[in-house]
Amino acid sequence: MQRLDPPLIYPEARFFLDFVRHRRLAGDFFQHTLDSLPHLVNERRSYPDAATRVAVSDALWDYNRRLGASDETLKSIEAVRDPASLCVVGGQQAGFLGGPLFVVFKIASILCIADDLRERLAVPVLPLFWLATEDHDFDEINRIHWVDPSGRLETVAFEWTERGQPIEHLPITPDVRRAYDAVMHQIPFVDPTHAAMFAPESHDTYGSWHARIWCRLFADRGLALVEPYVLRPLAGSMFTRARTDRASVHAALAGGAARLRKAGYPVPLDVGQAGTLFTTAPSGMRRRLDTAKADDGVGVETLSPDAALRPLFADALLPTVAQVLGPSELAYHAMLRPLYERWSVPQPVALARHGGTLLSRGDAALLADLGVRIEDLLSPDFASRDALSRNESSHLRTAFEAAGRGIENALTPLREEVAALDPGLDARWRQTLDQCRHQLSRFEDRAVRADLARRGISAKRFAALRSRLFPTDKPQERILSAVSVIAAHGVEWIRSLIACGEPDGFIHQVIVLEDSDDPSRHHRIRDAS
């Protein structure tokens, strides 16, 4: 397995990079590590209490049954009633048709970690994916991107007249349906059964449709799903505390922010606002609760947590032993330890989700033919022209070098002649020589491409490759959609991801996918070096 150095993919995520390098300073922002797991497991035997466990199990069971969950998943949910049972939780906003690739990597990490802890602890461990549909950030969920064969980034998006409402209120509108039909038309599926995994059912909301996609994709792995509204009726005491204990919430978050600053890390959340609840106004719009006015008339059923309170909301109701977090999430979860301690909620072990960069088999072969490492290709200083030039045939290079010398030799006698006529013509002579060199260089580029094509190497495909690996100069996993990869390469690569994880060792791996026209279709993870 080839791995990529994390700074190459996440250069700006300083806290995350220190955390995955196991630097103690970053780890000290959390109550527990895998080394203190026995203590955390013991705390979780009595938290949440028995009545909450039963209510949570019932709510999860009903929601997942409606999604068509497997018997294995429903049995795992029933086991939540057992005081010894635990959960591994990770969440994300409900991106269109599953959202970007990193969501697949996060779910694979949840499943891998749950498998490991189940074996290590010899207790039931439920893998749970949290769909943050209480969020109202519509621009985060209303589009998908993929790269076409020419390297052009394609986008399909939809609109909603009720922007500002929680995503859980979003139905499958005609515009959502139009966007779905456009994607199904523009992205051909090699296997029609995989296309069916992304189809909504007639009674679905946008949120349940999103959940159903993951339910189908991971039906055999026992993955459970939840939307916040499913558990919200059980969170009344937590919401009451968040409203009445606002001063201590602010103080706890301010303390967490101060610790981050002292350690030299940026503070990811606005302490002035973080830790407040949201409410749904009569208009349906989601807004922060105005604590200055107390909002006494606001009912608990309209409340939802913000980013700072969401983890405590989940961990107060679920027997969470580990939270699977991405780079940005790890940074703001590092602010929350004082709040967990203030509210006496056991803070789960924080574990980084794994990542990946996908290559088709043909692209991996192209890199090998050109002698280019994927690390070089992902560098911001990489120049595809230089890589192609290094593969120029020696006889072709020799011929162009000779032509270049010939042009300069042909023009040199003119320099003194024209300078004698007009000293200002010397500058024009230099300009003429530069233009000739430039045109010769362009001619050489065309010749090199023709030379490579004769040897079966596509310069055009190579030029598009970086767009597929680093679209819009961002990591592929953050931009490109999972549905586009599943359409072309199936789902077996996802199964391989789950098998390759390490709970306490971050991996960003290169995943080489068999091309759709390859008859073997093994979809195995290969070394691309």
C-alpha positions in Angstrom: 0.0 0.0 0.0 1.4 3.4 -0.9 0.8 6.2 1.6 1.0 9.9 1.0 2.5 12.2 3.6 -0.3 14.1 5.3 1.2 17.6 4.8 1.0 17.1 1.1 -2.8 16.8 1.3 -3.6 18.9 4.4 -0.9 21.6 4.5 -3.0 24.2 6.4 -4.4 21.8 9.1 -1.7 22.4 11.7 -3.5 20.8 14.7 -4.6 17.8 12.6 -1.0 17.2 11.4 0.4 17.3 14.9 -2.4 15.0 16.1 -1.8 12.3 13.5 1.9 12.5 14.2 1.1 11.6 17.8 2.5 14.8 19.2 1.5 14.8 22.8 0.6 18.4 22.9 -2.2 17.9 20.4 -3.4 14.7 22.2 -3.6 16.5 25.5 -6.7 18.4 24.3 -8.8 15.3 24.8 -9.8 13.4 27.9 -8.9 9.9 26.5 -6.7 8.1 24.1 -6.8 4.4 23.2 -4.4 3.9 26.0 -7.0 5.0 28.5 -9.8 3.1 26.8 -10.5 0.8 29.8 -11.3 3.8 32.0 -13.6 5.3 29.3 -15.4 2.0 28.8 -16.0 1.8 32.5 -17.5 5.3 32.5 -19.7 4.4 29.7 -21.3 1.5 31.5 -23.4 3.9 33.5 -23.7 6.7 30.9 -26.2 7.2 29.5 -28.6 5.6 32.0 -30.6 2.5 31.3 -33.8 4.3 30.4 -32.0 6.5 27.9 -30.3 3.5 26.3 -33.7 1.8 25.7 -35.3 5.0 24.3 -32.3 5.6 22.0 -32.3 2.0 20.8 -36.0 2.1 20.0 -35.6 5.4 18.1 -32.6 4.1 16.1 -34.3 0.8 15.4 -37.5 2.4 14.0 -35.6 4.9 11.8 -33.2 2.3 10.4 -36.0 -0.2 9.8 -37.8 2.4 7.7 -34.6 2.8 5.7 -34.5 -0.9 4.9 -31.6 -1.7 7.2 -30.2 -5.3 7.4 -31.0 -7.7 10.1 -27.4 -7.4 11.3 -27.8 -3.6 11.7 -31.1 -3.9 13.6 -29.6 -6.5 15.9 -26.7 -4.2 16.6 -29.1 -1.4 17.4 -31.0 -3.6 19.8 -27.7 -4.3 21.6 -27.5 -0.7 22.5 -29.8 -1.5 25.4 -27.0 -3.6 26.9 -25.0 -1.5 29.5 -21.8 -3.0 28.0 -22.5 -1.9 24.5 -20.7 1.0 22.8 -20.9 3.2 19.7 -18.3 4.5 17.3 -19.8 7.7 15.8 -18.8 10.0 12.9 -21.0 12.5 11.1 -21.3 14.8 8.1 -23.7 17.1 6.4 -26.0 15.4 3.9 -24.2 16.2 0.6 -26.1 15.6 -2.6 -26.0 11.9 -3.7 -23.6 11.1 -0.8 -21.4 14.1 -1.1 -17.6 14.2 -1.6 -15.3 11.2 -1.5 -14.1 11.9 2.0 -17.5 10.9 3.4 -16.9 7.3 2.1 -13.4 7.4 3.8 -15.1 8.5 7.1 -17.7 5.8 7.0 -15.0 3.2 6.2 -13.0 4.5 9.1 -16.1 4.2 11.4 -16.6 0.6 10.4 -12.9 -0.3 10.7 -12.6 1.2 14.2 -15.9 -0.5 15.3 -14.6 -3.8 14.1 -11.3 -3.3 16.0 -12.9 -2.2 19.2 -15.5 -5.0 19.1 -12.7 -7.5 18.9 -10.4 -5.7 21.4 -13.1 -5.2 24.1 -15.3 -8.3 23.4 -18.5 -6.2 23.7 -21.1 -5.0 21.1 -19.9 -1.9 19.2 -22.3 -0.2 16.9 -20.9 1.8 13.9 -23.2 4.9 13.6 -23.1 7.6 11.0 -24.7 10.9 12.0 -26.4 12.9 9.2 -26.3 16.6 10.3 -29.6 17.4 8.7 -30.4 20.0 11.4 -27.8 22.2 9.7 -29.1 25.0 7.4 -25.9 25.6 5.3 -27.6 24.8 2.0 -24.5 25.6 -0.2 -22.7 22.8 1.5 -25.1 20.1 0.3 -26.7 21.2 -2.9 -24.1 20.1 -5.6 -21.7 17.5 -6.7 -18.6 17.7 -8.8 -16.7 15.2 -11.0 -14.0 15.4 -13.6 -14.7 14.4 -17.2 -12.1 12.5 -19.3 -10.7 15.8 -20.6 -10.0 17.0 -17.1 -12.8 19.5 -17.0 -14.6 19.9 -13.7 -18.4 19.2 -14.1 -21.0 20.4 -11.6 -24.7 19.6 -11.1 -26.6 21.6 -8.4 -30.1 22.4 -7.3 -31.9 25.3 -5.7 -34.4 25.5 -2.9 -36.8 28.4 -2.3 -36.7 27.8 1.5 -32.9 28.4 1.9 -32.2 29.0 5.6 -34.4 26.2 6.8 -32.9 23.1 8.3 -32.0 20.5 5.7 -34.3 18.1 7.5 -37.2 20.1 6.1 -36.1 19.7 2.5 -38.4 17.5 0.4 -37.3 16.0 -2.9 -38.5 19.0 -4.9 -38.8 19.1 -8.7 -35.5 20.9 -8.8 -33.8 18.2 -6.7 -35.3 15.6 -9.0 -34.1 17.5 -12.1 -30.5 17.5 -10.7 -30.7 13.8 -9.9 -31.9 13.0 -13.4 -29.1 15.1 -14.9 -26.5 13.3 -12.9 -27.9 9.9 -13.9 -27.9 11.0 -17.5 -24.3 12.5 -17.5 -22.6 9.8 -15.4 -23.0 6.3 -16.9 -22.9 3.4 -14.5 -21.0 0.3 -15.5 -23.3 -1.7 -13.2 -27.0 -0.7 -13.1 -27.4 -2.2 -9.7 -25.1 0.4 -8.3 -27.2 3.2 -10.0 -30.2 1.8 -8.1 -28.4 2.4 -4.8 -28.7 6.1 -5.4 -32.4 6.2 -6.4 -34.9 7.8 -3.9 -38.1 6.2 -2.9 -41.4 8.0 -3.3 -41.9 8.8 0.4 -38.3 10.0 1.0 -37.3 13.4 2.2 -34.0 14.7 1.1 -32.5 13.5 4.4 -33.9 10.0 4.4 -32.9 9.6 0.8 -29.3 10.5 1.7 -29.4 8.0 4.6 -30.9 5.3 2.4 -27.9 5.6 0.0 -25.5 4.7 2.8 -27.8 2.1 4.2 -27.8 0.3 0.8 -24.0 0.7 0.3 -23.2 -0.7 3.7 -26.1 -3.1 4.2 -23.7 -6.0 4.9 -21.6 -4.1 7.4 -24.1 -3.3 10.2 -23.8 0.5 9.7 -26.6 2.4 11.5 -27.7 5.9 10.6 -29.4 8.7 12.4 -30.7 12.2 11.8 -30.8 14.5 14.8 -34.6 14.8 14.8 -34.8 11.1 15.7 -33.0 11.7 19.0 -34.1 15.3 19.6 -37.2 14.4 21.8 -34.8 12.7 24.2 -32.6 15.8 24.7 -34.9 18.1 26.6 -32.7 18.2 29.8 -29.6 18.9 27.7 -31.3 21.7 25.9 -32.6 23.2 29.2 -29.1 23.1 30.6 -27.6 24.7 27.5 -30.1 27.6 27.9 -29.8 28.1 31.6 -26.0 27.4 31.9 -25.0 29.7 29.1 -22.4 31.5 31.2 -20.5 28.4 32.1 -20.7 27.1 28.6 -19.1 30.2 27.3 -16.5 30.1 30.1 -15.7 26.4 29.2 -15.3 27.2 25.5 -13.2 30.3 26.2 -11.0 28.1 28.3 -10.6 25.6 25.5 -9.8 28.4 23.1 -7.2 29.9 25.4 -5.5 26.5 25.6 -5.3 26.3 21.8 -3.9 29.8 21.5 -1.3 29.1 24.2 -0.2 26.1 22.3 0.1 28.1 19.1 -2.9 26.8 17.3 -5.7 28.8 15.7 -9.1 28.9 17.3 -11.6 27.4 14.9 -14.9 28.5 16.5 -16.1 32.0 17.4 -16.2 31.9 21.2 -18.7 34.8 21.3 -21.3 32.7 19.5 -20.3 29.0 19.9 -22.2 27.0 22.4 -25.6 28.5 21.7 -28.7 26.7 20.5 -30.5 27.2 17.3 -34.3 27.5 17.1 -36.7 27.2 14.2 -38.7 30.4 13.8 -42.4 30.3 12.8 -41.2 31.1 9.3 -39.3 27.9 9.2 -35.9 29.6 9.2 -33.2 28.4 11.5 -31.7 31.1 13.8 -29.5 31.2 16.9 -31.4 31.5 20.1 -31.2 35.0 21.4 -30.0 34.5 24.9 -30.1 38.2 25.6 -33.9 38.1 25.3 -34.1 34.6 26.8 -36.6 33.6 24.1 -38.9 32.2 26.9 -41.6 31.3 24.4 -39.4 28.9 22.4 -40.4 25.3 22.7 -37.8 22.6 23.3 -39.0 20.8 20.2 -37.8 23.6 18.0 -34.2 23.6 19.4 -31.1 22.1 17.9 -27.4 22.3 18.9 -24.7 24.3 17.1 -21.3 22.9 16.1 -19.9 23.2 19.6 -22.9 21.6 21.3 -23.6 18.9 18.7 -20.9 16.4 20.0 -22.2 16.7 23.6 -25.8 16.3 22.4 -24.7 13.0 20.7 -22.5 11.8 23.5 -25.0 12.5 26.2 -27.5 10.2 24.5 -25.2 7.6 22.9 -22.7 5.3 24.6 -20.0 6.7 22.4 -16.5 5.3 22.9 -14.9 6.9 19.8 -15.6 9.9 17.5 -14.2 9.7 14.0 -13.2 13.2 12.9 -11.8 15.0 9.9 -9.1 17.7 10.0 -11.4 20.6 10.7 -13.5 18.7 13.2 -10.5 17.6 15.2 -9.5 21.2 15.6 -12.8 22.4 17.1 -13.3 19.2 19.1 -10.0 20.2 20.8 -11.9 23.2 22.3 -14.6 21.0 23.9 -12.8 19.1 26.7 -13.6 21.8 29.4 -17.3 21.6 28.4 -17.4 17.8 28.6 -15.8 18.1 32.1 -18.2 20.8 33.1 -21.2 18.7 32.1 -19.7 15.4 33.4 -20.2 13.8 30.0 -17.4 11.2 29.2 -15.5 12.6 26.2 -14.9 9.8 23.6 -11.5 9.0 22.1 -10.9 11.2 19.2 -9.6 9.4 16.1 -8.8 10.8 12.7 -10.6 9.5 9.7 -8.5 8.0 7.0 -8.1 9.5 3.6 -7.3 8.5 0.1 -6.4 9.7 -3.4 -7.9 7.6 -6.2 -6.2 6.7 -9.5 -7.5 4.6 -12.3 -5.3 1.8 -13.4 -4.7 3.6 -16.7 -3.5 6.8 -14.9 -1.2 4.7 -12.6 0.3 3.1 -15.7 0.7 6.5 -17.3 2.6 7.8 -14.3 4.8 4.8 -14.3 5.6 5.2 -18.0 6.6 8.9 -17.5 8.5 8.1 -14.3 6.5 10.6 -12.3 5.7 10.0 -8.6 2.2 10.9 -7.4 3.9 13.0 -4.7 5.5 15.2 -7.4 2.2 15.5 -9.3 0.4 16.8 -6.1 3.1 19.4 -5.5 2.0 23.0 -6.2 5.3 23.5 -8.0 4.7 20.7 -10.4 4.9 21.5 -14.2 3.5 18.9 -16.5 5.6 20.3 -19.4 8.8 19.5 -17.5 7.7 16.0 -16.9 6.9 15.5 -20.6 10.2 17.0 -21.6 12.1 14.6 -19.4 10.6 11.8 -21.5 11.6 13.3 -24.8 13.6 10.8 -27.0 17.3 11.6 -27.0 17.6 11.9 -30.8 14.6 14.4 -30.8 16.2 16.5 -28.0 19.5 16.5 -29.9 17.8 17.7 -33.1 16.0 20.6 -31.4 19.1 21.6 -29.4 20.9 21.8 -32.8 18.1 23.8 -34.3 18.2 26.2 -31.4 21.9 26.8 -31.9 21.4 27.2 -35.6 18.8 29.9 -35.1 21.1 31.9 -32.8 24.1 31.4 -35.2 22.0 32.6 -38.1 20.9 35.7 -36.3 24.1 36.7 -34.6 25.8 38.3 -37.8 22.8 40.5 -38.1 23.3 42.0 -34.6 26.3 44.2 -35.5 24.8 45.2 -38.8 21.5 46.5 -37.5 23.1 48.1 -34.4 25.4 50.1 -36.7 22.3 51.4 -38.5 20.3 52.2 -35.3 21.4 51.4 -31.7 17.7 51.0 -30.9 17.5 47.9 -33.2 19.6 45.9 -30.8 16.6 45.5 -28.5 14.5 44.5 -31.5 17.2 41.9 -32.4 17.0 40.4 -28.9 13.2 40.4 -29.1 13.3 38.5 -32.5 15.7 35.9 -31.0 13.4 35.4 -28.0 10.4 35.0 -30.3 12.2 32.4 -32.4 13.2 30.5 -29.3 9.6 30.6 -28.1 8.2 29.3 -31.3 10.8 26.6 -31.5 9.9 25.6 -27.9 6.2 25.3 -28.8 7.2 23.3 -31.9 9.3 21.0 -29.7 6.3 20.5 -27.3 4.1 19.4 -30.2 6.9 17.1 -31.4 7.4 15.6 -27.9 3.6 14.9 -27.7 3.7 13.2 -31.1 6.8 11.2 -30.0 5.0 10.1 -26.8 1.9 9.2 -28.6 3.9 7.0 -31.0 5.1 5.2 -27.9 1.6 4.8 -26.6 1.8 7.6 -23.9 -1.1 10.2 -23.9 0.2 13.7 -23.1 -3.4 14.9 -23.2 -4.5 12.4 -20.6 -1.5 13.4 -18.5 -2.4 17.1 -18.7 -5.8 16.2 -17.3 -4.5 14.0 -14.6 -3.7 16.6 -12.0 -7.2 18.0 -12.4 -8.5 14.6 -11.3 -6.1 14.3 -8.4 -6.2 17.9 -7.2 -9.3 19.6 -8.7 -9.4 23.4 -8.1 -6.1 22.9 -6.2 -7.8 21.1 -3.4 -7.6 17.5 -2.3 -9.5 15.2 -4.5 -11.4 13.7 -1.6 -13.0 17.1 -0.7 -14.2 18.0 -4.2 -15.0 14.9 -6.3 -18.2 13.0 -5.7 -18.4 9.4 -4.5 -21.2 8.6 -6.9 -19.0 9.4 -10.0 -16.3 6.9 -8.8 -18.9 4.2 -7.9 -20.4 4.7 -11.3 -17.1 4.0 -13.1 -15.5 1.5 -10.8 -18.1 -0.2 -8.6 -18.0 -0.6 -4.9 -15.3 -3.3 -4.1 -12.7 -0.6 -3.6 -14.8 0.6 -0.6 -14.8 -2.9 0.9 -11.0 -2.9 0.6 -10.8 0.5 2.4 -12.5 -1.0 5.5 -10.0 -3.8 5.7 -7.0 -1.5 5.5 -7.6 0.8 8.4 -5.6 1.3 11.5 -7.6 2.8 14.4 -4.8 4.8 15.9 -2.7 5.3 12.8 -3.8 7.8 10.2 -3.5 6.7 6.6 -3.9 8.6 3.4 -3.5 5.9 0.8 -3.2 5.8 -2.9 -6.0 3.6 -4.2 -5.6 2.3 -7.8 -8.9 1.3 -9.3 -9.3 -1.2 -12.1 -10.6 0.6 -15.2 -14.2 -0.1 -16.1 -13.2 -1.9 -19.3 -10.8 -4.3 -17.6 -12.3 -7.8 -17.8 -10.7 -8.9 -14.5 -12.4 -6.1 -12.5 -10.6 -7.0 -9.3 -10.9 -3.5 -7.8 -8.0 -4.2 -5.5 -5.8 -1.7 -3.8 -2.4 -1.6 -5.5 0.9 0.2 -5.0 1.1 3.0 -7.5 4.8 3.7 -7.0 
